[in-house]
Amino acid sequence: MRIGIIFGGQSREREISFAGGRTVYDNLNKNIFTTVPIFIDSLGQFILLDWQYIYKGTIRDFYPPFDFLPNSEHGFQVYIESLGNLSKEERETIIQKVGKKIEPADLKELIDFAFLALHGPYGEDGAIQGILDWNNIPYSGSGILPSSIGINKHIQKKLLAQANFKGPKYTIYQKSDWLTGADPADLLKTFEAAVGFPFVVKAPSQGSSIGISVVSERNPDKLRLALNRSFFLQEITAEEWNKKSSSEKVKWVATLTDIREGIGMPVNDVLNGKLFYHPEELLQHLDTKLKTTDRILLESLDNEEEIIIESFIAGAEFSCIVIQDEQGKPVALPPTGIVKGNDFFDYRSKYLPGMSRKVTPIDIPAQQVELIRSECCRLYSALQFNVYARIDGFISAEGEVILNDPNTTSGMMPSSFFFHQAAEIGLNPSQFLTYIIRTSLQERIKEGKRSLKNKQLLQSLDLAIAEQKNSSKEKIRIAVVMGGYSSERHISVESGRNIFEKLSSSTKYAPIPVFLTGSDEQHRLFVLPINILLKDNADDIREKVIDFKGHHPILVQIAKETEAITNRYVSNAIRDPKEISYKELSDMVDGVFIALHGRPGEDGSMQKYLEQFHLPYNGSGIESSQITINKFETNRILRENGISVANHRMVYQKEWNELGEKLLTEIESGFVYPIIAKPSDDGCSSAVKKIKTRDELRAYIRLMFGEEEIQGSKSSEILQLKYKEEFPQKNYFLIEDLVSQGKAKHFLEVTGGLMTRFNGAGEVEYEIFEPSEALANGDVLSLEEKFLAGEGQNITPARYTSNKADYEKVASEVRSTLKKVAKILNIQGYARIDAFVRVFEDNTSETIIIEVNSLPGMTPATCIFHQTAINGYKPYDFIDNILNFGIQREKKKLASI
């Protein structure tokens, strides 16, 4: 069956939709389905997307293509709407660079079924459902009516009240009233009288907590900000603007243009009646106009005319996925409790691992869990939802359930509620997606449109599902080992899940998820059932496997209720976590994919155990891994072999204890601020800081050597550590010169991937991919920017020079240096090498190596997949090649014994 995955779209949630579409594309069962990526751009154009662009980190990394972008002095990245009023011919020329423009009427020739991964307006509101209905294409999820209800929070509130659901007090406030100059101090009193205090200000037609604020202080300025946020207005006064430095002004405009945190582009200057498409135009306008005008009010072209003011709900927050059983009746999956770091479950809390915590089932008495489930099912029926829905709400201390903001679709990131709760009944992501497609076909049949065709599709699908479940075909058993105990353990879990899911949907491999925890002295290995694999982060998984006490009674009950669903798709599922030894692991599997980052994994320690039992594995061998984990030793070896590296030195706790402040003076005698400080033997980006002053250096030392707490201390404040930022504590670290542009005409940071294979003579050959140019929002690239969808901005291939004739010369020099580094360090399998590149006036270049990662991150958004795509490898192909190399290497070793 040809499944068209429809993703992207015109809403502010287009990046999450893009990442979710990629998840669906990767996880659909390759034995049953053919995937067809249908990308909708932010102008509403349908594009049959070339597959390699699916693996870009963000939409702006590939669309519009860089050839069509105007020069941006300040490096602003934009969506296609910032190119202005393009002609039809210009739009089609842009599309041809990434795929083929299609019309909705063309879809019936390309696909049999549409899987909708769109979010927000145009995706969840019935618009796309109507287009598909008109063109006789069955699709996933709810139909037109429930979708249009599900997107509009105002209509929902009216319908829920009519159906006797409890809800918060609310009032509606018009933008026209706000723009006439209403006094925020008076509004505070008005809103408090209407709904109480504190209260929530929310945009009624958005998703993912976009345009929502909690007003918890009686502060008129805070209310002004909240109202502007929900109306998608941005106000700036001349006094505020002119106090900013040039870099602060650029950052302000960049934040404004971010569709997740700002109002996006284009914008209308409300007071001056002028439209701005590009951030550079806007920046220039602000600089000019705010010299003669007191304030500027900017308005998004996609805004809200009325917003909701509602009372703040005190209680435990939850989210519950409701699906349909085999008879079409709603069944609530185990509701998940949300433990937040902020007042409300905002965009970043939803999609960044470790920012919040998901507890399934929610930790409340069983009868209250059942009350949540029954109320969610009642709402599902009352609003006539189909197939599945995500229903959010609160339960008060008194046990009162208040349902809020039901959604007819859900985020489809790998760790989303959508997959997280389905795993509790035993369905892995691939199986759950198959369930959604099958159940959606049943719903479309009920609607009486093209019923015969849909019945034929359903019959074919059922045959394929049964054949798949009962297949006796032998597959290669691969343990995917993830987790660990380093500061990168959460990213390791993201990588491991991604590898597991890609192998699960393949026709060749049978992956087994294995979680590693413990210490350098004792590795503890646990085979994971799917529900624990999809817990929120590494710490949640560790807690579940170390302290496993059997299954929660609610989970047992729901599993029983959904047996008919699960049994259709699953056979021989692992139910309980099980601790195993390396010897037992060797008896279970044919090979290992190490998805660990930092120590252990990249240091050769796990490889020692695997080699004892002749288990093939991915990545470099023991000796090479022991070198590359040590940044100081790596730099030393590379420098001795003529490779450019930064000037560096180690700093030891013993020195600090003996010398105190004198150590700072000693360091300053050999280095000039700003400098880079980082752990010398941990993975990338953890605790990597640009140190600009002695105070910051002292703070770094105190945190690294454990003299102060990581969270909430004076030193963490000086270093501006983010909420829950990982910061390993060790008794030594590395200091390096900050590599700068120098006399180069162009300077950029790149990250380059590589892969190895054996040639006919049995020798290792290197394939060096085109590096990506990495763009950091802060002083250094964060973990989120490197590995999480929608966070980082990576341009592949890197832009060494604007002159295309000179490009290959520089690109060839960079690839040559990376290959030399790989050979010097005896890297095998694959790796990622980070570097700075200086390009000079004569188009010669210098590549300065930052670090080498022998087991690079393999999350869905990591830029190594962008690079392999250029060389024709889909992520699965790349993973397959890595595993094949490890298997061949072990066979060669055994043959030589």
N, C-alpha and C positions, 0 to 999 in steps of 0.2 A: 504494500500500500504506500502510495506517495504522500508523505506528510509535509505540507507547507508550514514551516515555522514562521509565524508573522510576528516581528519584533521591531524595536526601535520606537517609531511613532513621533507624535507632535507634542506630547505632554512634557512636563518638567521631570517626569520619571523615566525619560527615554533611556538613560544610561543603565538603570536597573533592569529595564525591559531588554536592553541589548545584552547585558550579562545573563539574564534569565533565558533569553532565546538561545544563547550559546550553550547553556546547561542542558536545555532540551535537545538541541542539535547533537550534543555529545552522548547523551544518555539514552536516546531512543534505541530500542533493540535492533541491531543491524541484521539479525536473522529475519525480522518481520517487516521492517519499515525501510523505505528510502527517504532520506531527508532532503528537503528543498528549502533553502533559506530565502525568505521574502522580507527584505528590509524596507521599512517605511521611513522616509526621512522626515525632517521637521517641517517640510513644506507639504507633507501629505502625499508625496510621490511614491509609487510602488516600484521597488527595484529587486530584480532577481540577482542576488548578491553573489559575486565570486567568493568561493568558500574561504579563501585565505584571509579575507577581511573580518570574518567572524572572530578571529583570534586576536584582534587588536584589543588593547586595554580599554579604550574608550572610543566612542563614535568620532570624536574630534581628532583622534590619531590617524584617521584615514579619510574622513568625509567632512567637508569638501576636501579633495586632494590638494596637496600643498602647492601644486602648479597653479591653482586658481586663487590662492589666498593673496590678498594685498600685503605689501610689506608692513610688518608690525615692529616698530622700534622697540617696544616694550615686551614683545613675545606673547601677546594675547592670543589665546586659542579661541576659535569661534565656531559656531554652527553655520549651516548654509544660509540661514536667514540674515546673517550679518553681511552677506555679500550684496545686499540691496535688491532692487527690483530687476531680477534677471529675466532675459528673454527666454522664450521656449527653447530656442536653439542652444543658448548658453546652458540651460538646465540639463538638456539632453547630452551635451558634450561632457559636462561634469559627471553625469551618471555613467557614461560609457567607460570612464576610468575605473569604475569599481564593479560594474555589472551591466545589466540590461534593463532598460525601462520597460515596464509592463503596465497594462491597464487592468483594473479589476476583472473585466470581462475575459481577459486572457487566462485567468487563474484556472478555469475548468480544464484547460488543455495541459496544465502543468502539474496539478495536484488532485488528489482524491479527497483530502481532508485538510482542514486548516487548524493548526494548533496555535492558539492565541496566547502570546507572551507579552501582549501590550498592557500598559498600566495607565491609569488616569483618564482624562478626557480623550475622546476619540478611540479609546481601547476598551474601557470598562463601561461606557455609557450607552451602548447599543448601536453606535455608529458603524463600527466595523462589522458587527453582527448583521446589521441591515444590508450592507454591501454584499456579504457572503450569502445571505438568504436570497437576495435578488439574483445572484449568479449560481444558485443551486449547489452550493458547496457546504457540506456539513462541517461543523467547527466545534471546538472544545468549550465547555462551560455553559453558562446561562445564556438564554435567548435575549431578545431585544428588550422586553418589558422589565424583567428583573435586573438587567444590566443598567437600564436608565434609572431605576430606583436606587440601585447599589452605589451609584456615583454621587447622588445628590443628598447631602446630609440633611438639608432642610426638609425635603419630601420624606426621607426616612423617619425623621422625628414625628411628623404628622401621622404616618402610617403606623409606627410603633405605638404611639399613644392610643390610636383607634383600636389596636389589638391588645390593649391593656398591659403593655410592657412599661416597667418603671424606667424613668430617664431623668437626667438632670434638668433643672429649670433653665430656660434659655430665652433669649430675645434676639431679634434681628436688627442689624444696624446698617444703614445705607451709606454708600460711598459719597453720594451727592451731599448728604448731611455733613460728612467729615470734611469735604473740600470747601464747604462754605465758611470754614474757620471755627468749628466747634472747639470749646475749651476742654482740654483733657482733664483738668481738675473737676469740672462739672460732670463730665462723662463718668469719671470714677464713681462719683456719688450715685449717678443714675443707674449705672450697671450693677453696683453693689446692692442698691435697693431692689433691682429686678431679679437678680440671680444669686446674691450673696457674695461673700468674699472668702478665699480667693476665687478667681474665675478664669476661664479659658477663652481665648480669642482664636477663632479658627475660620479658615477659608472653606466654604461648603462643597467645593467641586474638585478638590485635589486629593491625592493619596499620599502614603508614606510620611505622614506628619508634616508635609510641606505646608507652609503658611499658618502654622499653629504656634501659639505662645501661651504660657501660663503667667498670669499676672498675680504675683504673690506679695507685692509691695504696693502701698498706697502712694505711688510715685507717678505724677502726671507724665514725666518724660518716658518712664518705662511703658506706660499705656500708649503713648504716642508711637513708640517703636513697634509695639505689638499690633496696633491697628494698621500701621503702614505695612508691616510684614504680611498681614492677611489680605490687604487690598493690593498687594504687590506694588507698593509705592516706596520710593526712596527719597528722603529729604536730606539736604546738606546745606548748612549756612556758610556764608562767606567767612565768618570767624573760625568755624571748624576746619574749613578747607585750607585756609591760608596759614593755619598753624602747622599743617602737615608738611613733612619733607617730601622731596620728589618721589622717593621710593614708597613712602606711605600713601601718596596719592595713587600711584600705580596699583598698589595692593588693594586700596579701597575700590577702585574700578574693577579689578580682577574679581574681587568678592561679589560685587554687584552683578557681574555678568555670569556668575556661577548659578546655574538653574536650581541647585539644591539649597544654597544658602542665600543667594541674592534674588533679584527679580528677573534676571536674564536680559537678553537683547533680542530685538531692537527695543528702544525706549522712547517715550514721548516726553519732552520738556513741557509739563502741563502749563506753567506760567508764561512760557515764551512761545508755545505752539510750534515746536520744531522737533522733527523726528531724527533719531540717530541710530544707525545700523551697526557701526563698528566701534569697539571700545576706544580705539585711537582717536576717532572723531569726538567721542564723548569726553575723553580726557582733555583734549584741546579746548572744547567748549566750556568745560568747567573752569579750566585755568583762566580763560578769557572773561567769561561772563561773571564769575564771582569776584572780579575786581570792581565791578560797577553795580552788582545786584546783591541784595542781602541774603537771598536764599534761592535754591533751585529745588523743584519738586519733579522727580522723574516717575514715570508710570510705565509699567510693562504693557505691551500690546495684548498679552493674555492675562487678564486680571479679573477680579471679582467685583461685581457691582453691589453685592450685599454680603455681609459676613455674619457669623453666629457668635454670640456671647453666651456662654453657658457656665453653670456653676461647676467648680472643681470637684471631682468625685474622689473622695478619700476612700481608699481600700486597696485590696490586692488586685493588681492588673493581670489580665490573662488574654490569651488568644486561642481560639478553637477552630480547627478545620472540621467542617461538616461535609460528609460525602453521602452517596446513596448506596443502599445495599442492592442485592440482585433483584429485588422486587420494586426498586425505585423509591424506597422509604429512606428518610434521612437518618444517618447515624453520626453521632458526634464522636470524633476521635478524642483521645485524652487531652484535655485543655492544658496549656502550658502557662505556668506562672512566670512573670517577667520581673526580675530584680534589676532595677535601673540605677545608674549613677546620676541621672538628672531628674528633673521634675516630671518629665513625660518621655515616652518612648519615641525619641526623635529619629530622624533619618540615619544619622551616624550610629546610634544605638542599635538600630535594626540590622545594619549591614556590615558592621565591623566586628570581628570576633573579639571577645574579651571586654567590649564596652558595656555590655549588659549580660545578664545570665538568664538562661531559659531553664526552668525546672518543670519536668513533665513526669507525672501529672502535677498540677499546682499543689503546693503543700498546705492543704486544708483538709478538714474532715471529709470522709468519703461521701456522706450524704450531701454536703455542699458541692462536691465535684459532680455528683449526679444531678443536682439542681441546675448547675451551669450547663451540663450536657442537654438536659431536657429543655431548658429555655432556649438554647442555641438551635435545637431542632425545631422548636415551635416558631422561632423567628424565621428560620430557613423556609418553612412551609408558608408562613404568613406573607412573606415577600416574594413567594413563588420562585425561589432560586432553583437552579438545576445543576446537577453533576457534582459540584463542590462549591464551597464558599469559605472565606475566613471571617470569623465573627469575633470582634474584640469586645472587651468589657471589664467590669470591676465587680468584686464581691466585697461588701462592707463588713465591718467587724461584727455586725448583727446578722450576717448571713444573707443579706439582700443582694440579688443579682441585678446589675444594671448593664445592659448591652448597649454598645456604642459603636457606630461606624462599621456596619457590616460591609464586606467587600466580596464582589462576585469573582474576583481572581485573587491570587496571592503572589508574593515575590517568589521567584523560582531560582534563587541563588542556591548553591549546594547545601547550605546549612539553614535554609529558610524553614518556617513552620510547616510549609507545604510538604516537604520531604521528612522533616523532623518527626512529625506526628504520624505520618504513614509508616515510618520505620517501626513505630511502637506496635503495629499489628503485623510486622514481619515483611513489609514490602520495601525493597530497595528502590532507588530513584527510577531505574529503568522499568521495573515492574509497575510502579505507581503511575508512570506516564502511560503505559499500556492500558492500565485500568481506566485512566481519564479518557483516553481515546475511545475505548469500548463503550463506556457508560455514556459518553457524549453521543455516539452513534445511536444508542437506544433512545436518548431524548429527542434527537432529530427525527427519528422514525415516528415518535408520538405526535410530532407537529404536523404530520400529514403532507410534507413537501418532499417529492421525489422519494417516497417511502420504499419503493421496490429497489431502487439503486442502493439506498442505504442499508436495506436488509441484506442485499448481496455482499456489500462491503463487510457487514457484521459477520455474516456466515464465513467468509474467507478469513477474517481475522480470528474467529474462534478456532478454526482449523489450524491456523499458524500458531496460536497460543498453546493449544494442546500438543502439537508436534514438538514445539520448543520445550515444553515442560517434561515430556516423556522421552526426549532425545537421549540416547546412550553414547553419543559421540564423546570420545576422550579429549579432554582439553589439558593444556599445560597449566599446572597448579603453581601459582605465584603468590608468595606471601608479600603483602605490601606493609612494610614496617614504618610506623609513624609515631609522632609524639616526642619522647625523650624528656630531658630535664633541663634543657638549655633555655635561654630567653626567647628562642625562636620556636618553642614547642607548639604554639598555636598555629604558626605558619606551616610547620611540619604537618600538622593534622589537616590543614587545608590542602596541602600538596598530596598527602596520602589519600585523602578522600577523592581527589581529582583523578589520581592514577587508578584507584580501585574502581571508580565509576566508568572510566574509559575502557578498562579491561573487562568489566562486567557486561558491557553492551557489545563486546566483540565476539567473533565466532571462534577464536583461537585459544583464549585464556580463561582460566577459572581462578579469579583472585580470592585470596583469604586475607581479611584485614587483621593486622597484628599491632598491638600497642606496646611500646617500650617505655618503661619507667625505671625507677631505682636510682642507681648511682654509678660512678666509675668503677667502684669495687664490685657491684652486683647489678647486672642487667636483669630486669624482670620483664618477661614477655607474656602478653595475654592475647589470645584469640578473641575477637570481638563479634558479638551478634550485631546485626545491622542497626538496631535502635541505639546501642551505645556508640557505635561508629559515628552516628550523626548527631551526637550531643554537641553542645555549642562550642566547646573548646577543649584543649588538652587537659586542663585542670578538672573539668567536669567528667571527662572520660576516666581520668586517674581515680577520682573519688568513687566512681561506679565500680571499677574493677577491683580496687584494693579492698573496698568495704562492701562487696556484693552480698546482699542478704536475701536473695531470691527476688521474685517479681512482685511488684506492688499489686494488691488485690484488684484495684481499679483496672490496671493494665491487663490482668488475667481475664477479667470480666469482658472488657472491650475486645480482646483477642477472640474470646468465645463468640461474641456477637458478630464478629466479622469473619468468622471461619470460612464461610462460603466464598467471600471475596478472595481471601488470602490463598485458599486451596486452589483456586483457578490459575494462579500465577506462580506459586512457590512450591518447591519440593526440597526436602532435606535441608531446611534452614537451620542455622546455628541459633540456639535459643539463649544459652547462658555464656558469659565470659569464662574462659578457662586459662589458667596459668600453665605455661609449658616451658620446657628447657630448650636449649639450642639443639640437643639431640632429638627431642620430640619434634621440633620444627623440621629438622632434616628428614624425618620419616613422613611428614605430612605433605611436603611441597617439592617441586622440581627446581625452584629457583626463588630468589628474593629480590624485590625492588626496595632499596633503602630510601625512604622518603624523609629521613631525619636531616636536620640542619644543625650546624655547629657541633658541639660535643653532646652525645656520642654520634657517630655516623661519619662525619667528615674528618675524624681524627684517626681512622684506621682501626679503632678498637672493636667495632662490631665485625669488621671484615676479618679480623683474626679468628673470631669464633666460627664464622661461616666457612672459612678455609679449612678449619679442622675437620669439618664434616663434608667437605667438597661440594658445598652449595654455591652454584653460580650466583653472582650479584652484579648490580649495575655500578658504574662509576669506577674510579681509580683504585689501584691496589693499596696495600697497607703503607708502604714506604712513601709513596707520593702523597697519600692522604695526611700522613703525619707531618709532612713538610707544609702543605698548603693550608692546613688549619692554623699554622703558626705564621702570622703576618710578618713578624720581625725576621724569621728565618727565610721566608719566601722572598722578602725584599733583599736580604743579604745575598742569597744565591743568584737572584736575577741581576743585581748590580754587578756581581763578579763576572757575569756572562754578558755584560755590555748592554743590559736593558735599563732604561730610565725608570727610576723610582724616586719617591720623595725622600728628602733627608729625614731621618727618624732616630729615635732612641727609646729605650725602655725606662719606665719609672716603677720602682719597687716599693712596697709598703715598708720594708726594712729601712730604705733610704729616708722615707718620710718620718719614720719614728726616730731616726737618729739625727736628721738635719732640720726637720721642721721647715720654717720659713726660708732657711738658707737653700733648701732644695728648689724653691721657686726661683730664687735669684740665679741658681746654677742653670736651671732650664732656660731662663730668659737670656742668659749669656750665649746660648747656642741657637735660639729660635726667636723669631720676631712675630708678635701677635698680628693678625689672628693665626692660630695653629689648630690642628686637628688632634683630638684625643679620642682613643677608641680601645676596646679590649683587644689584646693581641692574639687571642686564640678562641674567639667566639665567631658566630656567623655574621653575616652582613648587617649593617645598620643599627644593631642593638647598641645603645649607649655611644653611638658615634656623634660627637659634638664639635662644633666650631667654637673654639675658645678665644674670646676677644680681649679678655682682661685678666689680671692677676686674681681678682675676686672669683671669676668663673673657673680658673684653673684650680684654685683652692677648693671651691665647691665640688668640682669634679673629683678631686682627690679624696675629699671627705666622704662622698657618696660611694666611690669605687671601693674604698678601704673599709666601708662599713661603720664609719664614725657617726653617721646620721641616717635616719629613716629615708627610704626612697620617696615615699609619699608624705606630703605635708611638712617637710622640713625647710629650714631656711635655705639650705644649699639647693634643694630641688626647685625652690622658688627662683633663685638666682639663675639656674640653668633653664628655667621655664619648661620643666617636664610636664608632659600632657597627662591627663587623667589616665591612670592605669598603665602608664608607659613602662615597658620592661627596661630594667637597668641592672645587669649582672654585677655582683660584688665579687671582686677577686683581689689578690695581693700583688698584682702588677698590671700595667697597661702600657699602651704604645702612644707616643707623641710623634706627629709628623708635621713637616712644613705644609702650609696650605698651598696647594698647587694653583697658580694663577695664570692669567693670559700672557704675561710677560710681553715680549715684542711680537707676538703672533698677531696676524690680522683676524684670526678666527679661533675660538676656544670653546670646547664643548666636552661634556662628560658622556662617555659611551659605556655600554655593557654588551659584550660580545659572546655569543654561544658557539660551541663547537661539538662535533661528534666524531667518533673514530670507528674504523672498520678494519678488518684484516684483508690485505690484498692476496693475490694468487700465491705469493711467496711466503704467506703467513706473517708478513710484517704489518705493523700498525700504520694506517694512513689517517690523515687528519682532514676533516671537512670543516672549514671555518665559515661560519655564517656571517652575513652582513650585520655589523653591530647596530644597536638602537641608540639613538640620542635620548638621554634621560633628562627630563625637565623637573627640577625640584621646586616646590613651593616655598620651602624654607632654606636654611643654610646647607643642609645635606639631605639626600634622599631618605625618606622614612621607609619603614617596613611596609606600611600601607601603600605608599606610592609605588613600591617595587612589585607588590604581589596581589593587591586587592582590586577587583573590578571597579572601574569608575573613579579610582583614586589617582593613580599615576598617569603621567603623560609621557609616552615614549614614542618617538618618531623613528620608524624603521623603513628604509635604511637611514642612518644618521646623515645630517646635512653638513658635510665637511666644507663645501664651497657652493656658491650659487651658480658657478660656471660649470655646466655639464661636461664640457670638454676636459676640464681639470679634475673632475670628480673621481674617475677611475684610478688616476695616478695616486691620489691621497688614499682612497679606499683600499687599493692594493697594498700600499705601505702599511696601513693599519692592520690589515689581515695578516700580512707577513710577520709583523711583530707578535701578534697574538699566537700565531702558529709556532714561532720560535719559543715563546714562553711555555706553550704546551709541551713542546719537545724537551726543553730544559728540565721541566718539573715531572716529566714522564706521566702526564695526564692521560687517562684512558676512559673510554666509554663516552663521557660528555662532561662539560664544565661550563661555567660562566666566568668571564674575566672582565673586571671593571677597570676602566682607564680614563685618563684625560687625554685629549688630543689637541695639540697646537698646530695650526696651519699657518705657514709663513707666506710672505709676499710672493716668493718664487714658487709657491705651491709644494714646497717640501713640507714634511710634517714630522712631529715628534709625538710618540705615544708613551705616556707615563703611566705605568701600571699601579693601580690602587690595591687590588686584592684579587685572589683567585678562589672560586667556590667550586669544590670538587663534586658536591651534590647540590646543584642550584635549586632554588624554589621551583616547584612545578604546579603552582596554583593555576586556575583557568586563565588568569589575566597576565601571567608572567610574560615578559617580552621575548623570552627564548622561543615561545611558540609563534610570535610574529616573524621571527627570523627564519625558523624552519619552514614556515609557509612560503617564503620567497623561493626556497629551494625545492618546493613541491611536496613537502612532508606535512600531512595533517598531524595533529598531536598524537593520535594513536600510532601513526606510522613511525614517528620519532621514538615513542616509548617502545614500540616493537623492535626497532633497530637497536636501542640501548640494551634491551633484554637479550636479543640475539647475540650481541657482542659478548655479553657476560657469559652466556652459555657456551659459545665457541671458545672463549678464553679458558674456561674450566676444562673443556674437552682436550684442549692442547696441553694443559698442565698434566692431566691424567695420562695422556698418551706419552708424555716424556718421562713418566715415573718408571 
